[in-house]
Each structure stands twice: as C-alpha cells, then as structure tokens.
Amino acid sequence: MHTHAQSVVALITGILILIVPRLLNYIVALYLVIIGILGIVS
C-alpha cells in the first residue's frame, strides 16, 4: 500500500542520502538486520 506519507519519507531519505552518502550504508544495514530478525522470529 503506497501512501502519501511513504512518498514523503522516500523523498526525504533520498535527499539525506544525496547529502550524506555514508547514510545509505547504515540504512541498508539496518534494513537487513530488521529483515533477518523478523525472519528468525516468525
């Protein structure tokens, strides 16, 4: 479900990554950790 809020978050995240490219590494790492934890728990 794609909402207006998701679009705004995606836009802000994209801008932050452009300003601080290193931020992308943290976001990807955090995403993978969360997916991993959810996969193990469920």
Secondary structure, DSSP 8 states (H G I E B T S, - for coil): ---HHHHHHHHHHHHHHHH-THHHHHHHHHHHHHHHHHHHH-
